[in-house]
Amino acid sequence: MKERLKLVRKKLGFTQQEFADKLGVKRGAIANYEIGRNVPIDAVLSLICREFNVNKKWLQTGEGEMFSEPSNSVLDALAVEYNLRPKDCVLVEKL
C-alpha cells in the first residue's frame, strides 16, 4: 500500500506536507505510511478516499482504477454547505 499512497500523492501534485494538511494529519504520519513503517488506520484510508476520490479497493489491494467517480451523496452536499472537514465527514458517516 505504501507505493500506492505515494503514487496518489504525487499524481495529485502534493508534497507530503500539503497532503497531510488536506487530511488534517501530521506530515510525519504520511512519511511513515509511504516508507511502510506504519499502515494507515481505516479512518485515514476513508479520509484519503473521500477527499481525493480514491478507489479504496485500489488503495488497499491495487485492484481496479486509482480514482473513483465523484460522489454526489447527501453527505457530500452537507460537507460543502457546512464546510465540514474530511474528519468531520467520517464521524458523521459512522453515526
TILOZA-327401 format. One line per 10 residues: number of its first residue (from 1); their letters; for each residue x, z, y of N, C-alpha, C, CB. Coordinates in nm, 3 decimals. Glycine has a CB too. Layout:
BEGIN
NUM = A = X,Z,Y,X,Z,Y,X,Z,Y,X,Z,Y ~ ...
This chain:
BEGIN
1 = MKERLKLVRK = 0.081,0.000,-0.119,0.000,0.000,0.000,0.086,0.000,0.126,-0.093,0.119,-0.001 ~ 0.204,0.058,0.117,0.290,0.070,0.235,0.319,-0.066,0.298,0.420,0.139,0.199 ~ 0.343,-0.168,0.214,0.372,-0.300,0.268,0.250,-0.360,0.336,0.420,-0.394,0.156 ~ 0.131,-0.335,0.280,0.009,-0.390,0.337,-0.024,-0.323,0.471,-0.108,-0.374,0.240 ~ 0.000,-0.192,0.481,-0.021,-0.124,0.608,0.068,-0.183,0.717,0.005,0.026,0.594 ~ 0.192,-0.203,0.684,0.286,-0.259,0.780,0.247,-0.402,0.816,0.430,-0.256,0.724 ~ 0.203,-0.479,0.717,0.160,-0.616,0.740,0.040,-0.621,0.836,0.124,-0.684,0.608 ~ -0.057,-0.533,0.817,-0.173,-0.527,0.906,-0.128,-0.498,1.049,-0.275,-0.419,0.858 ~ -0.045,-0.396,1.063,0.002,-0.356,1.196,0.074,-0.471,1.265,0.095,-0.234,1.186 ~ 0.164,-0.536,1.192,0.240,-0.647,1.251,0.151,-0.767,1.281,0.354,-0.689,1.158
11 = KLGFTQQEFA = 0.057,-0.795,1.193,-0.036,-0.907,1.214,-0.117,-0.886,1.342,-0.130,-0.923,1.093 ~ -0.151,-0.759,1.370,-0.226,-0.726,1.491,-0.137,-0.716,1.615,-0.300,-0.595,1.471 ~ -0.005,-0.720,1.593,0.089,-0.719,1.705,0.112,-0.583,1.767,0.041,-0.811,1.810 ~ 0.094,-0.476,1.690,0.112,-0.341,1.741,0.245,-0.282,1.697,-0.002,-0.252,1.696 ~ 0.302,-0.201,1.784,0.413,-0.115,1.742,0.353,0.000,1.663,0.497,-0.062,1.867 ~ 0.437,0.078,1.599,0.386,0.195,1.527,0.315,0.289,1.624,0.501,0.269,1.454 ~ 0.370,0.305,1.744,0.309,0.395,1.842,0.173,0.344,1.886,0.401,0.412,1.964 ~ 0.161,0.216,1.914,0.034,0.159,1.956,-0.072,0.170,1.846,0.052,0.012,1.996 ~ -0.030,0.143,1.723,-0.120,0.152,1.608,-0.168,0.297,1.593,-0.049,0.105,1.478 ~ -0.075,0.390,1.602,-0.109,0.533,1.589,-0.204,0.574,1.701,0.019,0.620,1.593
21 = DKLGVKRGAI = -0.178,0.530,1.822,-0.264,0.565,1.935,-0.406,0.515,1.916,-0.206,0.509,2.065 ~ -0.421,0.395,1.865,-0.554,0.338,1.840,-0.631,0.420,1.737,-0.543,0.192,1.793 ~ -0.558,0.478,1.643,-0.621,0.555,1.535,-0.632,0.704,1.566,-0.544,0.536,1.408 ~ -0.562,0.749,1.669,-0.564,0.891,1.702,-0.479,0.974,1.609,-0.704,0.941,1.699 ~ -0.370,0.914,1.556,-0.277,0.987,1.471,-0.138,0.980,1.534,-0.275,0.929,1.325 ~ -0.045,1.051,1.477,0.092,1.052,1.531,0.171,0.933,1.476,0.163,1.185,1.495 ~ 0.266,0.887,1.557,0.349,0.774,1.517,0.425,0.805,1.389,0.447,0.739,1.627 ~ 0.469,0.928,1.374,0.541,0.968,1.254,0.459,0.951,1.128,0.586,1.112,1.266 ~ 0.327,0.972,1.139,0.240,0.953,1.023,0.241,0.806,0.981,0.096,0.999,1.055 ~ 0.232,0.717,1.078,0.235,0.572,1.048,0.369,0.536,0.985,0.211,0.487,1.177
31 = ANYEIGRNVP = 0.476,0.586,1.041,0.610,0.558,0.987,0.619,0.606,0.842,0.719,0.626,1.073 ~ 0.569,0.725,0.815,0.574,0.780,0.679,0.489,0.699,0.582,0.528,0.925,0.678 ~ 0.375,0.647,0.628,0.292,0.561,0.542,0.367,0.432,0.510,0.156,0.530,0.610 ~ 0.431,0.375,0.611,0.496,0.246,0.593,0.621,0.253,0.505,0.533,0.189,0.727 ~ 0.687,0.367,0.501,0.804,0.377,0.413,0.767,0.435,0.276,0.912,0.465,0.479 ~ 0.640,0.474,0.261,0.594,0.525,0.133,0.617,0.672,0.110,0.657,0.450,0.026 ~ 0.659,0.742,0.213,0.681,0.886,0.198,0.547,0.957,0.177,0.754,0.944,0.321 ~ 0.444,0.913,0.250,0.309,0.970,0.237,0.210,0.858,0.215,0.271,1.054,0.364 ~ 0.098,0.892,0.152,-0.012,0.798,0.133,-0.125,0.844,0.223,-0.058,0.790,-0.019 ~ -0.183,0.753,0.300,-0.291,0.796,0.390,-0.411,0.850,0.313,-0.334,0.680,0.479
41 = IDAVLSLICR = -0.472,0.955,0.367,-0.593,1.008,0.306,-0.707,0.910,0.330,-0.628,1.150,0.364 ~ -0.816,0.928,0.258,-0.928,0.836,0.267,-0.983,0.823,0.408,-1.037,0.880,0.173 ~ -0.985,0.933,0.484,-1.036,0.927,0.621,-0.951,0.834,0.707,-1.039,1.068,0.683 ~ -0.820,0.836,0.689,-0.732,0.748,0.766,-0.752,0.603,0.723,-0.583,0.790,0.749 ~ -0.766,0.581,0.593,-0.794,0.445,0.545,-0.924,0.392,0.606,-0.803,0.442,0.390 ~ -1.025,0.478,0.611,-1.154,0.439,0.670,-1.138,0.406,0.819,-1.258,0.552,0.651 ~ -1.057,0.485,0.889,-1.031,0.457,1.030,-0.967,0.320,1.049,-0.941,0.566,1.090 ~ -0.866,0.292,0.970,-0.796,0.164,0.979,-0.893,0.049,0.953,-0.678,0.158,0.880 ~ -0.972,0.064,0.849,-1.065,-0.043,0.812,-1.172,-0.063,0.918,-1.131,-0.013,0.678 ~ -1.224,0.045,0.971,-1.329,0.036,1.073,-1.274,-0.019,1.205,-1.394,0.174,1.096
51 = EFNVNKKWLQ = -1.163,0.035,1.249,-1.108,-0.002,1.380,-1.060,-0.147,1.384,-0.993,0.091,1.415 ~ -1.004,-0.195,1.274,-0.941,-0.327,1.275,-1.007,-0.427,1.180,-0.796,-0.314,1.239 ~ -1.124,-0.393,1.126,-1.196,-0.481,1.033,-1.112,-0.521,0.913,-1.244,-0.606,1.106 ~ -1.037,-0.425,0.861,-0.953,-0.449,0.743,-1.037,-0.426,0.618,-0.826,-0.357,0.743 ~ -1.019,-0.512,0.520,-1.087,-0.501,0.392,-1.022,-0.385,0.314,-1.078,-0.636,0.311 ~ -1.100,-0.280,0.288,-1.046,-0.160,0.223,-0.991,-0.192,0.084,-1.153,-0.052,0.214 ~ -1.059,-0.277,0.010,-1.011,-0.312,-0.124,-0.875,-0.380,-0.115,-1.113,-0.405,-0.196 ~ -0.859,-0.471,-0.017,-0.729,-0.537,0.001,-0.623,-0.434,0.037,-0.738,-0.647,0.110 ~ -0.656,-0.344,0.128,-0.559,-0.244,0.172,-0.512,-0.157,0.056,-0.619,-0.157,0.283 ~ -0.605,-0.121,-0.032,-0.570,-0.032,-0.143,-0.506,-0.106,-0.260,-0.694,0.040,-0.191
61 = TGEGEMFSEP = -0.552,-0.228,-0.289,-0.507,-0.295,-0.411,-0.438,-0.429,-0.390,-0.624,-0.316,-0.501 ~ -0.457,-0.488,-0.273,-0.403,-0.621,-0.248,-0.497,-0.732,-0.289,-0.273,-0.637,-0.320 ~ -0.615,-0.698,-0.340,-0.712,-0.799,-0.384,-0.805,-0.837,-0.270,-0.794,-0.746,-0.504 ~ -0.836,-0.966,-0.261,-0.928,-1.014,-0.159,-0.856,-1.052,-0.031,-1.032,-0.909,-0.130 ~ -0.935,-1.065,0.074,-0.883,-1.103,0.206,-0.839,-0.980,0.284,-0.990,-1.182,0.285 ~ -0.742,-0.998,0.373,-0.692,-0.887,0.453,-0.801,-0.832,0.546,-0.570,-0.932,0.536 ~ -0.873,-0.921,0.610,-0.972,-0.877,0.708,-1.113,-0.902,0.658,-0.950,-0.948,0.840 ~ -1.204,-0.813,0.697,-1.345,-0.824,0.665,-1.416,-0.885,0.785,-1.407,-0.686,0.628 ~ -1.537,-0.932,0.761,-1.619,-0.977,0.872,-1.657,-0.855,0.956,-1.747,-1.054,0.821 ~ -1.660,-0.869,1.088,-1.701,-0.755,1.172,-1.842,-0.709,1.135,-1.695,-0.793,1.321
71 = SNSVLDALAV = -1.860,-0.579,1.135,-1.989,-0.520,1.101,-2.077,-0.511,1.225,-1.970,-0.380,1.040 ~ -2.204,-0.530,1.207,-2.299,-0.516,1.316,-2.394,-0.400,1.286,-2.379,-0.647,1.337 ~ -2.341,-0.294,1.231,-2.424,-0.181,1.190,-2.471,-0.099,1.310,-2.347,-0.092,1.092 ~ -2.567,-0.015,1.284,-2.618,0.076,1.386,-2.506,0.167,1.433,-2.737,0.159,1.331 ~ -2.422,0.212,1.340,-2.312,0.300,1.377,-2.217,0.230,1.474,-2.235,0.345,1.252 ~ -2.189,0.103,1.451,-2.103,0.029,1.542,-2.165,0.019,1.681,-2.074,-0.111,1.486 ~ -2.295,-0.004,1.686,-2.365,-0.012,1.815,-2.358,0.122,1.888,-2.512,-0.054,1.794 ~ -2.378,0.232,1.813,-2.368,0.364,1.873,-2.226,0.393,1.922,-2.411,0.471,1.773 ~ -2.128,0.350,1.847,-1.989,0.371,1.886,-1.959,0.304,2.018,-1.894,0.318,1.778 ~ -2.012,0.184,2.037,-1.990,0.113,2.163,-2.067,0.182,2.275,-2.035,-0.036,2.150
81 = EYNLRPKDCV = -2.194,0.214,2.249,-2.279,0.273,2.353,-2.226,0.407,2.402,-2.420,0.290,2.301 ~ -2.179,0.490,2.309,-2.135,0.625,2.344,-1.983,0.640,2.348,-2.192,0.723,2.247 ~ -1.912,0.529,2.340,-1.766,0.529,2.348,-1.705,0.626,2.246,-1.721,0.567,2.489 ~ -1.753,0.616,2.121,-1.703,0.702,2.015,-1.566,0.655,1.968,-1.801,0.705,1.897 ~ -1.481,0.751,1.939,-1.351,0.719,1.882,-1.368,0.692,1.733,-1.249,0.835,1.906 ~ -1.273,0.623,1.670,-1.285,0.597,1.527,-1.305,0.723,1.444,-1.162,0.525,1.478 ~ -1.237,0.832,1.480,-1.253,0.958,1.408,-1.398,1.006,1.416,-1.158,1.066,1.463 ~ -1.460,0.990,1.534,-1.598,1.033,1.552,-1.691,0.952,1.461,-1.641,1.017,1.699 ~ -1.663,0.824,1.449,-1.747,0.738,1.365,-1.739,0.780,1.219,-1.704,0.591,1.378 ~ -1.621,0.816,1.173,-1.606,0.860,1.035,-1.688,0.987,1.012,-1.456,0.884,1.001
91 = LVEKL = -1.683,1.079,1.108,-1.760,1.203,1.095,-1.910,1.173,1.090,-1.729,1.299,1.211 ~ -1.958,1.088,1.179,-2.099,1.054,1.182,-2.140,0.986,1.053,-2.131,0.964,1.302 ~ -2.054,0.898,1.002,-2.083,0.826,0.878,-2.098,0.921,0.760,-1.973,0.724,0.849 ~ -2.022,1.029,0.761,-2.024,1.124,0.649,-2.149,1.213,0.651,-1.898,1.212,0.654 ~ -2.218,1.221,0.765,-2.337,1.306,0.777,-2.454,1.253,0.701,-2.376,1.323,0.921
